[in-house]
Amino acid sequence: MMKVKLFEECGSELLEDAINDFFEKEEPMSIEKIKYQVTPWNTSDSGLLFSALVVYEKYDKDDLLQVRDQVLDDINYGIKNDENV
């Protein structure tokens, strides 16, 4: 199931830190797409608001281990049956 996470910060470094913290906390996941946007913020000042929209799918670690094991089995089976190896 795909999920969406929106980040907004007043500085690009703060946005980058927030996204990296989220990735570290939420792993494992596959990222479908990331969209960035910069908009004027606080019109009396010349500030900018940095936004990012992340579309992702979260995985259970046990499911990923099963997929990894199946992929390794498939690779090893292919190597054993390849006459050129």
PyMOL commands that set and color helices and strands:
alter all, ss='L'
color gray80, all
select helices_A, chain A and resi 12-26+61-80
alter helices_A, ss='H'
color red, helices_A
select strands_A, chain A and resi 2-9+29-41+47-58
alter strands_A, ss='S'
color yellow, strands_A
deselect
rebuild
show_as cartoon
